[in-house]
Amino acid sequence: MKMNVQEKFELPGGVTILACAGYEKDFDVIGKKLNLICDGEVRQTLTISGEKKMINQKANFEQKAFETHDKVLLSQEEAQSGKWQRVGD
């Protein structure tokens, strides 16, 4: 299972939201560990703690917003580059 990172949001309390496209609806990612990968290299492994509703979403309906309490070692620019993926079993 893999999804493409499109955007990163940092919220108060140490929560990071990663908006991703390519999410497989039959695959439950909550509580799973997913690798953050670019060009085949794993930067880190993140545990997905929940899914957030994208309020007032008017475009990019294929995107889902997933939260983690892990410190995400990915800059805003890297997240928006479209080169990063989250991959899991």
Secondary structure, 3 states (H helix, E strand, C coil): CEEEEEEEEEECCCEEEEEEECCCCCCCCCCCEEEEEECCEEEEEEECCEEECCCCCCCCCCEEEEEECCCCCCCHHHHHCCCCEEECC
